[in-house]
Amino acid sequence: MDVQETTAAYRDAFAELASPACIHDPYPFMRWLREHDPVHRAASGLYLLSRHADIYWAFKATGDAFRGPGPGELARYFPCAATSLSLNLLASTLAMKDPPTHTRLRRLISRDFTMRQIDNLRPSIARIVAARLDGMAPVLERGETVDLHREFALALPMLVFAELFGMPQDDMFGLTAGIGAILEGLSPHASDPQLAAADAASARVQAYFGDLVQRKRIDARHDIVSMLVGAHDDDADTLSDAELIGMLWGMLLGGFTTTAATIDHAVLAMLAYPEQRHWLQGDAAGVKAFVEEVLRCDAPAMFSSIPRIAQRDIELGGVVIPKNADVRVLIAAGNRDPDAFADPDRFDPARFYGTSPGISTDGKIMLSFGHGIHFCLGAQLARVQLAESLPRIQARFPALALAEQPTREPSAFLRTFRALPVRLHAQGEAGMRVVVDPDLCGTTGQCVLTLPGTFRQRETDGVAETLVATVPQALHTAVRLAASQCPVEAIRVIDSNTGDDERARADHAPFPTKAKRHASKEQRNPGGNNGTV
């Protein structure tokens, strides 16, 4: 899709984000939106912010310039709020509360859900990671395919939450089956059937947590639920059962699917950028940098599902957002704003090395966990799971490769997966990297190889890599043929299953000179076949 030419006709960014093209790759549209319509008014009247500076300001201004909807006006922003259990549970969560209620609830849960409590889970998380990898190993070593999404990325946060909440593992697996349906029902444009499915799943979660709270009062352990329902002799204030159930419901929604998606994206980054794996083989600061860059590049939640109501007329970028308007933020677009992160589409963990979590070396804030009073309470738990997982995956399966293309959920709100099939890269099988000069490729209309969706283009360095790491010999031959026949020398194979001598010669083969490239650009044939490798 030529975003710049076609998107001007769109009047609803939410609808475009739900399109198949954006499900596959939302970033070209987000770039267009950020550059041409950064304070977007959707057909429904919602406003959507896409620049980093605006989003960061909106996060910080929540509680001042913005507020959550009050109980009496929730139906204005969610027409089914009066009858929807999911929306009423959403209204009870921290994310929907303003000070002083928010301050009280945040304090009560933070006294037990502490950094120390999460760090105490590290041995359990490491044990769970090792057990899941042990279970995958025999299948992979037989040369078979494993769905890493189901067997690891989904399973890990489920089992960690079971440990955190003091629940049987089987109970957690059953409980989380409906989380995706709940999240879709909370989208600003959820259909009636989606909301009904969300309510049915929420009813099961609510009933289970209600029973769990009562059990913990009778048989308290060292889990977070026991602590939250336990006595605090130094604090007369306590959470009511309804408040506690709403908290647990919100924690499960906010930390399960999103953590699974980030694990998936992290593994894809390991496979797509093997030259960056060294960050996972050294110190904790290197692992942290890799994790932060994954969170920046692929925020699991595309935009905020929580209404932020303008308390007054607000002018941003020449657009006046009227008082009482519902404002959402496009987190994923802000994370790739070049005004905040240089060369934002490049995967570069160095931008977070040696810094505090979520802050780049330039002092810019990564937005995936929010900011301000509604900063994600489970951010540290997600980071610990990623930090304990990725080095172990890299060490245990250094030859891991995609078996076929991952399947994404068709969701505009969450950038999540249905399947992520992986296998081990057998010895002797060829991976492939191809240098493509973007100024020349497709200029003549004579390319003999057109393989859309087969290669990912790294525009910053001209390297195109196969999306599937194990390259069939026929594809390998076809790419080499295209390189040998390219009339303007735009294509060059630099990694293949050929001998080291030939690969070295390919690595040192010269690119066309700058003068030749610019001269060739004048030969562009707009009507020709824009074949790309």
N, C-alpha and C positions, 0 to 999 in steps of 0.2 A: 504494500500500500504506500503510495506517495502521500505521506502524512500532510506535508505542507500544502499540497494542492487540494486534497479532498476533505480535510478535517474542518475547514472553514464553514462547511455546510452543517456541521453538527451543532445541535443546541443543547445536548445533554451528555456531559462527560461520563456520567454514571452508566448510561446506555452504551457508550462507546467502549468503556472499560470492560463491559460484559460481552463484547463481540469476540468471535473466535480469533481474530487477528491479535487482539490485545491479551486474550488468555494465553496465546502462544508467546507473545513478546509485547508487553505494555509500554516499554520504555520509549520507542519513537513517538507514540501519541503523547506520553507524559512530557517529553521534551517540547513538542509543539505547544501543548497547553501552557507549560511554564513560560515559554517565550512569547506566545501570542494572546493568551487568555488566562493570566495567572490568578485572577480573582473571578472565577467562573460562576455564573448563575445558571443552574440546571433548570430543566423544564418544570420540575416540581417546586422550584423556588429556593432550594438549598443552594448555599454558596460553597465553593470548593477552592481551597488555597493550595497552590502547587510550588511556590518558591520557598526555599529554605528559610530565608529571613522572616517571611510572613508566618510560616508555620511555627518557627521557634518563638516568635513574638506571641502568637495565639496561645501556645502552650503556657508560656510564662504569664500571660494576661488572664488565664482562667481563674476565676474567683474575683476578678476586677472588671475587665472589659467584657468578659464572657461568664456565663453561669450555666448550670444545668437546669433543665426544666423542672418546675415545681410540681408537686403531686397533682394539683388541680389543672395543670395545663399540659400534662403529658400527652393527652389525646390529640392536642393540636399538632404535635410532631409525629405521633404514632397513632393514626386513627383507630386502631384496634386495641389501644392500651387498656380500655375499660374492661375488656373481656379476655385479654391475652395473659396467660400465666407467665410466659417468657418475658414479656415487656414489663410486667409488674416486678418480676425478680430483677430484671435489669435496673429498674428504678430504685431498687433497694441496695445496689452495689455502691462501692466507694466512688467509682467513676462518674456516677450521676449525682453525687452529693456536693454541696458547696459548704464552705465554712459558715458557721462553727460546727455543723453536724459532721462534715467531712473530717475536720480536725479531731473531733472526739473519736470517730470510728477508726481513723488511721492510727491514732495513738493506741487504742485498745488492741488492735491486731498486731501492731509493730512491736509491742512489748514482748510478744512470744515468737513472732515470725522474724527472727533477727538474722544478721549475717552469721553469727556464731552457730545458730541453729542449722542454717543451710550448710555451712562448712562442716558441721558434724555429720552431715549426710554423705560427704565425699567417699568414705570407705564403702558405704552401701551402694552408691552410684557406680563406683569402680567395680564392685562385685557384680552388679547387674550387667554392666557393659561387657565384662569378661564372659559371663554366662551366655549372653546373647551371641557374642562372636564365636564362642565355642560351639553353639548350636548351628551356626551358619557354616562353620569350617568344613565339616565332612561333605556337605552338598557342593560347596564351591570346589573343593579339592578333587571331586569326581568329575569336574568339568561341567557341572550343571549350573543352571541359573537360579539365583535367589532374588526375591523381591525385597530389597533392602528397606523400602518404605514400610512394608508390613512387618517384616521380621525384626527390624531394629529401630527405625526412626519413630514409628508409632509405639512400639512396645516399650522403649526406654522411658519416655515421660509417663506412660501409664503405670509402670512398675515403680517409678520414683514417687509418683503421687500416692500410690498405695502405701509405700513406706512412710511418706510424710504424714498422711492422714491416719495411719494405723488401721488400714483396711486389708482384708484378704485380697490377694492378687486377682482371683477369679471375679470377685465383685467389681473391681476396678475395670477389668476388661469388658464386663457387661455394661457398666455405667457409661463408659466413654463411647460406646457404639453410636449414641445419638448426638454427640457433641457437634459434629458437622452440620446436622439438621438444625440445631439450635442457632448456631452462628449464621447460617443462611437466613433463618427467620428474623434475625435482628438487622439484616441489611436494610438500608433506607428504602429499597424498592422491592422488598419481599412480597411475593404473591400470597393470596389467602391460603392455598394449599401448603406453601412453605411455612407459613406461620402456624398452621394447624399441626404440622409435623414437629415444629419446634416446641409447641406447647405440650405435646404428648411426651416428647423426650424430657422436657423440663419437669414434668410431673413425676417421672420416674426418679430423676436426680433429687428433686425436693423430698420425696418420700424416703429415699434411702438415707439422705443426710439427716433428716429428722430422726430416724431410728438410730443412726450412728451417734448423734449427739446424746441421746438418752443412754445408749450403751456405755459411752465414755464417762458419763456421770457415775455410773455404777462400777465400772472397771477401767479406771484411768491408767494410761501407760505413759510412755515418753514421746508420744507423737504430738503434732501440732493441734489436733482437735482436742485431745485431752487437756493440753495447756490452755486453750481458749475457753473451755468450759470450766476449768479448775478455779479454785479460790485464789484470789490475790488479796492477802490480808492488808497490804499497803494501799489498796485501791478499791474504794467503795463502788466505783462504776464498773459495770459488766455488760457484756453483749447479751441481748435477748436472744431467744431461740430463733426468732425470725431473722434478726440481724446476722446471726452466726450462719444460718443456712444460706442466706443471700451471699455472705462472704465466701463460703465454700463453693457455691455455684459459680460465682464470679471468678474465683481462683482457678477452678477447673477449666472454665471456658477460656480464660486469658492465657493459660500456660501450657495447655496440652497440645492442641492442633498447631499452634504457632511454633512451639518448640520442635515438634516433629517436622514441620516444613523447613525450619532452619537447619536441622540435621541433614535433611535431603539436599538442600542447597549447598551446604558445606561439603558434602561428599561429591556433588557435581563440580564444585570449585576445585577440589583435590584432583579430580579426573581431567578437568579442562585446563588446569594450569599446573602441570607437574613441576614446572620450574619454581613454583611457590611452596612446594611441600616441605622445604627445609625449615619453614617456620614451625612445623609440627614436630621437628626432630631435635629441638634444642631446649631452651629454657622456657619457663612459664610465661615470660613476657612475649616470646615469639608466638606461642599458642594463643595468648590473649589477642595479639595483633591480628592473627588470622581469623579468629572468631569475630572480632569487631568488624573486620572488612566484609565478612559474609553477611553480617547483620545489616551493614550499610548497603551493600550491593543488591541484596534481595530481601527487603523487609517482608516478613510473612503477611502482615496486614497492610493492604494497599492504602487504605484510608481509614479514618476514624469512624466507627459506627455510633459513637456517642454524640448526641446533639450538644453543641455549644451555642448558647443563645446570646446574641449581642445585646448588651445592656444599654447601648446608646448607638447613635449613628457612628460608623467607623469608616474612615477613608483609607484604602490601601491601593497603591498603584493607580490612583486616579479613579477608582471605583468606590462608590459609597455603599457600604453594607448597612441597610436600615436597621434601626432598633428592632429587637425581637426576631431578627432573622436567624435561621438555623445554619450554622457554619461548620463545615467539616474540613479536615486537612488531608491532603494527598501525601502521606508520609513517604512513599516510595519515590515520588518525584522530588521531594525536598532532599532526600539522601543522594540524589544524582544531580544536584544543582551545581554547575561549574563555578558559581560565585561562592560556594562553600567548600567544595572539594575539587581540586585541580584534576583535570582529565578524569571526570567522574565515572566513565564507563569502563575504565581500566581497573582490573582487580589488583590491588597493591596494598598488602598488609603493612608495608613500611609506614603508611600514613598514620597508623595507630601504635607503632612500636614505642615502648617506654613512656606511654602516657597513662593518665587515669582512664578507667573504663568509659567508653563512649565519647572520648574527646580526642580529636586528631592532633597531630603535631602542630597544626596551624591554629589550634584552639577552637575548632568548629565542633558542634554537637551532632553526633549521630542520633537520628530522630526515632529509631525503631521502637524504643521503649517509652517514647513521650518525653516530657520534661515538666518541671514545675510541680504543682501539688498533686497532679495525677500521674506522676512518674510510676511506671509499672512496678508493682510490689514484688512480682516474681522475677525481676530482671536477673538478680544474682543466681537464682535457682536455674534459670535457663542457661546462663553463662557457665555455671559449674558442669552441667550435663554435657555441653559442647566441649568444654576443656578436658573433661575426663574421657570423652568418646573419640575425638578426632585423632589424637596421637596413637591411640590403641588400634584404631582401624588402619591407619597408615602403617604401623609396625607389623600388624598381624597379616594384612593383605596388601603388600606393596604392589602386586600385579593386578589389583582390582581394576575392572573396566566395565563400561556399559555393555550390556548384552543386546539391548535395543533401546529405542527412544523412551524416556519416561513418559508416563501419562499424567496429565494434570487434571485436577478437578475444574469443571467449568464455572468458576466463581470469580466475580469481579472484586469481591472483598478480600478473600484470602488467596494468596498465591501458594496453593498446596497441591499435593500429588495423590493420585490413585495407585500408582505403581512406579517403582524405580528398579528395573531389572538389572542385575549385575552378575558378572562372572569373573573368573580369573583369566588374565591375559596369558595364554599358553606360550611357552618358550618357543621362539621362532616365528610367532605370529607378528605381523607387521602393524605397527602404528604408523601414522602418517602426519606430517606437517608440511604445509605448502606455503610458500611466500607468494602473495598476490599483490602486485602494484595496483592500488585502488584507482590511481589516475589513468591507468591504461586498460584495465580489465574491462572487456565489453566495448571497447572503442571502435572496433572494426566490424562487429556483427558476424565474425567468422569463427567464433569459439566452437570447438567440437564437443565441448562438455558442458552441459547445463544440469546441475544437480542441486536444485533448491532444497534446503533443509538438511543437506548432507554435511556441510562444513559450517563452522562458526567462524566469522571473520573478526579478527582483532584489529580494528582499524588503526589503532595507535602505532602498531609495529608492522603491519602488513602481513601478519601470519594468519593463515586460515588453518583450523584444526578440525579433524573429523569429530562429529558429535558422538559417533560410536568408535571407541578406541581400538577395537579389533577390526582391521580393515580386510575385507575379502580380497583375494588376489586379483579378481577381475576388476574391482574398483581401483586397486592400486595400479594396475596396468593402464586403465583408462585415464587416470590422472596424469601418469607419466607421458602418455600419448598426447594429451592436451597440452602439457608443458612443452613437449618437443615440437608441436605444430603451431604454437601460439605465434601469430605473425608479428606481434610487438613485444615479445619476451616479457609478458606480464606475469607469467606463472612459472614457479620454480619449486620443485620438490626438494626438500632439505632433509627429510628423514624417511627411510624406506627399509625394506627387507633386503636391500642390496648389501654388498660387502662394505667394510669400513672405508676402503680406498675410494670407492665411487661416491659414498656419502660425503666423505671429506671434500672431494672435488666439487660436489653440488653445494656444500656449505660455503665454499669460497668462490663460487661462480659470481661474476659481477652482475649487478643490476644495470639496466640501461642508464645512461647518464641523464642528469636533470634536463639538459638541453633536448635530448632525444625524447624524454617523456613529455615535455611541454610541446614539442613539435607533433608528437603523435596525438595529443589531445585535440589538435585541430582536425584530425581525421575522423573524429567521432561521427558515427552513423546513427542518427536518432531513430531511423526506421528499421535498423538491423536487429539481429538477435542479441540481446544483452546477456550472453551466456556468462555465468559466473561459476567459479569453482568454490 
